Amino acid sequence: MKNRKMMVIGFITAAAISVALSTTLFAKNNVTEPAKTSVEASRLQSLAKFTKVLGIVEQYNVDGLTIDQLIDKSLQGLLSNLDAHSTYMDKKSYDNLKSQTDGEFGGLGITVGMRDNALTVIAPIEGTPADKAGIKAGDVIVKINDKATLNMTIDDAVSLMRGAPKTPIDLTIVRKGSAEPLKFHIIRDIITVESVYTRTIGRNILYIRVTSFDKKVASDVKSSIKKHAKNTQGIILDLRNNPGGLLDQAVELTDLFVDEGVIVSQKGRNKADDVSYSATKSATVTHLPLVVLVNEGSASASEIVSGALQDLKRGVIVGEKTFGKGSVQVVMPVTETEAIKLTVARYYLPSGRTIQAIGVVPDIEVVAGEIKNHDKSFNIKEVNLKKHLENELPKDDGMLDVTEANATNKTIITTDQLNKDIQLKEGVDIIKALIIVKGK
């Protein structure tokens, strides 16, 4: 018990030093003496109360937790009660975060967030176990195996969902439009994210899919645009079900299409923390017509890109209203193996609007689904007439005749694939119109 008292005394001493330092800094800001004294007294009282509670819990809690465990739990409680995105990360959580931004990690391939205090799927990552199982953006996870997610933090949920490859997990989902909860049995796997891939549509449209914003996104998109520059007359940038990622990649990606203007700014509690990110003409690689696809699974960095391109009149946004995550989290290391993720500011688009809890509303709203083709077996065409004209010159409309024969080609998007994705089909039609207008 003597050792415990010494540890608590040590904590009080450290707290006192912290107060002394903060007081010195406070004095430099030309604050009046009475105000300084009041703040110092308030801090000391609060720290004394915290230390007293900590000592009582350490002495009497039934599980006999150590002081280190209690401090960790205190930090977790402090950060999680600030907002849905701030959190304290122990070694495991910190390592997971670093591996995710590097582009490879283990688990289900699912990104979650808090919406109305419910654990909600922002988006499944394309091609991952969660995506293949049928998990969709907007699904609410109510159970992970047998554990209810009520009052569960995001980090706790992520920890439960992560696990060794080839191990099973059960998710119970509530989905809009479904009368009863849905159950999914999923096998975990190593998640290797292909953040950027490209296809061509016809002869002159480049389709670029960005699934998440890791550290290579901007450079990969730039390389793709340059590689296809010779034959490309329009670009479709698909950010659907993109949960976000690194801010600098969102800025750099937008900069590839924009010559000048503010891309995004962030404003926090202190004016010194306010930052504005602007486009540079030297970074721009194309001025071709652009359509951006978004949906409710588009969040954070993907909302910055789509919102900025919309405000700067650089692209036509097509799809559904985005998720609405417009806050700035900064990862601050506490030790070599631990860190805190803290919300320090909000993002603002070039027009000054925020996307926090609002999202980006597309210029043209299109609900996801398929194009229903009617049976054309009884249609009568020119070729069916007895004396139809023959030997007409073939019409060259600049579009490749894509048939079912090359549906397995991984470099193109077929007509059949377009018909199964009405949002993409709408985007293609818009790009075609923009190409015609630009040609005139």
N, C-alpha and C positions, 0 to 999 in steps of 0.2 A: 504494500500500500504506500510505503514511503516513496518507492520509485514512481508510482502513479502521481503522487503529490508533486514530485519534482518535475514530472512531465507537464502537469497542468501549470505549475509556476513558470516553467520555461515558455509555455504558450502565452501566458499573460505578459511575460517580458517581451516576447516577440511582438505581441500586439501593441504594447506600449511604445516600442521602437517604431513600429509602423505608424502609429498615431503621431509620434514626434516628427517623422519624416513628412507625413502629409500636412502637418501643421506648418512646417517650414515652407513647403511649396505654396500653401494657402496664403501665407503672409506675403509672399512675393507678388501676389495678384492684387495688391492694394486694398485688401479687405479690412474693414474697421476692426479695432481691437475687441469690442464687445461681441461682434458677430463671430470672430475667431474663437473667442473663449466659449461661446455658446455651442459652436460646432464641435470643439474639442471635448467639452463636457458630455455632449450627446453621444459622441463616439465611444468615449470611455464607459459610459453607462451601458451602452448597447453591447460592447465587448465584454464587460463584466457579467451581464445577463447571460450572454452566450456561453461564457466560460463556466458559469455556475450550473447551467443546464447540462453542459457537456460533462462536468464532474459528477452530477447526480446520475445521469444515464450510465456513465462508465462504472459507477459503483453498484448500481442496483438493477441494470437491465438483465433479463433472465438468461440471455444467450452468452453473457460474458464477453462481449465484443471488445477488441483492443482499441486503444486510442487512435491508431492508424485507421482502423475500419470505421470508427465513428466519425473521424474527420472526413474520410472519403464520402460517407453517406451524407454528411452535412453539406459538402460541396455539391453532391448530386442534387440534393433537395433545393439548394440555393439556386443553381442554374436552371433546373427544370421548372421552377416556379416563376421564372422571369418571363418566358414565352415558350412556344412549342419547339423552337429550333435551338435554343441555347442548351448546352449540356457539358457536363464534366466527363472527360474521357480517360479511362484507365489505360494501361498498356495495350490490352487486347483491342479496345475500341479505337485507340489512336493508330495502331497498326492496320486495322481494317480500313480506316479512312484513307491512310496513305496508299494502301494497295488498290483501293477503288479508283483514286485519281490517277494511278499509274496504268489503269486499263485492264487489270486482271484480279479477280478475287473469288472467293468461294461462297456458295449459297444457292439462292433460288433465282436470282436475277430480277429482283423486284425493288422498286423504290417507293417508300411510304412517307406519309406526312400526316399532320393532324388537321382535320377539318371538322369544325363543330365538336371538338373534343373527342372525335372518333378516329381510330387508326385507319387511314384511307390510303388506298393504292394510288400513287401519283401516276406511275406507269410501269408496266413490265418491260424489261429490256428485250429487244427483239432477238428471237432465236434461243432464248434461255429456257430452263425448265418451267418457270412461271408462265412465260408466254405460250409455250407449247401446251401447257395444261389448260389454258383458257382463262387465266386471270386477266381482268380488264381494268383500265383506268377508271377510277371512281368507285371500285369495289371497297366495301368496308369490312375489314378483318375483325371479326368478333371473337374468334378463338384461334390460338396457335396450339396444336395438339389438343390437350384438355384444359389449357389455361386461358381464361377470359382476358381480353385485352382492356377491359374497363379500368381506367386510371393507370394503365401501363405506359411508361415512357417510350419514346421512339427507340432509344438505345436498347432498352430491355427487350423490345419486340425484335429488333434487328439481331440481337444476341441469340434469341431463341430460334430465329429463322436460319441463322448461319449454322454450319456444321460440316462435318467431314463429307467429302464427295461420296455419292452412292448410298447415302443414308436417307430414310424416308421422313416426311413431315406431313401433317394434316392441317389444312387451313379451312376454317368455316367462314364463309363470306356472305354478307348481305348485299344484294345487288338491286339497283333500281329496276323495277319492272318484274322482279321475281317474287312470287307470293311467299316462298319459304327460303330459309338460308340454304346456300349451296356448299357442298363439301368437296374439297380437292385433295387428292393424295398425290404428293409431288416428291420426286427423288432429287436430292441436292446434287450439284455438280460444280466443277470449277467453271467460273464465269469469265470467259475471255471476250471482252467487248470489242466488236468491230465498229468503232465509233463513226466511221465514214465509209460509205460505199456508193458507187455510181452505176447508173444504167443509162442507156440512150432510148429515146422514144422517137420513132421515125428516124429521119435523117438529120434533123437539125435541133432537137430538144435534148438537153442534158438534165438528167434527174439525179439529184444529190440527196442522199438520205444521211442525216446526222442523228445518231441514236443517243448520244450523251456528249457532254463537253469535257473530255479529258485533255491532257496536255498536248496532244498532237492534232487536234481538230482543225485549227486554222491552216496549218501547213498542209494537211492532207486535202482539204477542200481546194486550196490554192493550186496544188499539184494537179488535181483532177480537172480544174477549169483550164489550166494551161495545156494539159494533155489533149483535151477535146476542143481546143479553141478554134481549130481550122474549120470544123463542120458545125459548130454550135451557133444557133441564132437566138436561143432562149433557154432560160434555166428555171427548173423547179427545185426549190429547196424544201425538203420534207423534214419538219421538226415535230411531227406528231409523236406522242408518247415519249418525248424527250424530257427527262426530269431535271435537266440542268447540269451544273458542274462548275467549272472554273470560270470566274468572271473575265479574266484576261483573254480567254479563248472566245468568249462571246463578243468582246470588243474587237478583237482581231478579225473574227469572222465577218462581222458587220462592216469593218473597214475595207474588206476586199471588194465591196460593192459601192461604197460611198466615198466621194471626194472630200467633203468637208462637212462641218457641223458637229454638234454635241451628239454622241451616241447614247451615253447614259451618265447620270450623275448620282452621287450618293450623299445624303445629308443625315448627320447624326446629332448627338447631343451637343458636341462642341464644334464650333465653326472651323477649328483647326483640322477636324476630321473630314470636312466636306471635300469631296474629290469630283472632278469632272473629267470624263474621257471623251476625246474628240477624234474625228476621222482625219486622216492624213492622205493627201493626194498621191503621195509616193507609194502607199500601200495598196491602192486600188488596182485590181487586175481586170475588171470587166465592167462595161456599161450596158450589157445586154438586158433585154426585158426579163423581169424576175417575178415569179410567183412563189409565195411561201405558204406551206400547208401547216396548220396547227389544229390541236384539239384539246380536250380537257386534261389530257396527260402531258401537255406542254407546260413546263414550269421553269421558274427561275431564269437561268441563262437563256433558254430558248424563248422566253417571253421578252427578254431584253432585246434579242436579235429581231424578232418579229415586230415588236412594238417600235423599235428605233427605225426599222425599214419602212414601217407604216407612217410614222410621223414625218420622216424625211422624204416621203413620197417616192421612195425608191423601188418599192415592190407592192404587189397586190396580195393581201392576206386572205387566204381561203380556208374554210373549215368551221370549227366550233370554238366557242369562248375558252380561253386557256385557264389554267389552274388558279393563278393569282398569288404567287409567292414573290413578293417584292422586297424582302428584307435582306440585309447584308450580314453574313456571319463571318467572323474572323477567328481562325484557329490560333490560339496563343499557347505555346509550350509553357508548362509549369516546371517540369523536370525533363530529363532526356527521354523519358518513356510515358509521360502524362501531359495532358493539355486540356484547355477549355475551349469550347466553341461558343462564342458570345455574339449575340445580335448587337451590332454597333450602329447601324444606320438603315435607311430605306433607300431603295432605288427609285430614281425618277427618270422618265423618258424625255426625249428632246423637247416635247411640248410642255413639259413640267408636270404631266400627270403621273400618278403612281399606279403600279400594278398590284400593290398589296391588297389582297382580299377582293380585288376587282377583276384582274386579268386583262387580257387583250381581246377585244371584240373584232372578229374578222371583218374585212371590207365586204366580203361575200360569204354569208353563212350557208354551209352545206352540211347536212347531217350525214353521218357515215352510213354506208350501205352499198348494195349492188344496183346496177342498172338492169331492169327487167326487160328482156328482149321478147317480143311477141313472135309467135310462130310465123315464119315467112314462106312456108312451103306452098301456099296457094297464091302468092303474089305473081302477077303477070308483068314481065319486063319486056323491053325492046327485043331482047334475044329470043323471046318466045313467039314473037310475031312471025307470020309466014314469010314475009318479004322484008325482013329487017336489013338495014344497011350493014355491009361487011367491009373488012379491010380499012376500018377507021384507024387513024394514028393513035397509039397508046397515049393516054393523058399523063403528063408528068406534073403532079401537083406538089412535088418536093417532099412527099411522105413515103417512107419505106412500107412496102406491103408485108406487114408482119402477120404470119399465120401460125396455126397450131404446130406446124412442123418444127419451128425453132423455139418452142415454148420453154425448152430446157436450157436455152442459151442464157448464161448468167450475165451477159453484157447488155441485154435489151429488156424492155418491158413490152409484152405482147398486147394485142387488142383484147384478148380474153381477160388478161390481168387488169386492164383498164376498166373493163365492164364490171369487174368485181369490186372496184374501188371508185365510187362515184365522186369522192372528193378529189382524187387524183385526176379523174376524167375531166372534171370541171376545171381543174388547174391547167390541164393540157389545152382545153378549148380556149381558155383565156390567153395562154401564151401564144397560141396560133394567131389570135386576133391582134395581140400586141406586135407580133412579128410583121403582120400585114401592114398595120398602121405605121410602124417604123420604116418599112420598105417604101411607103409612099412619101 
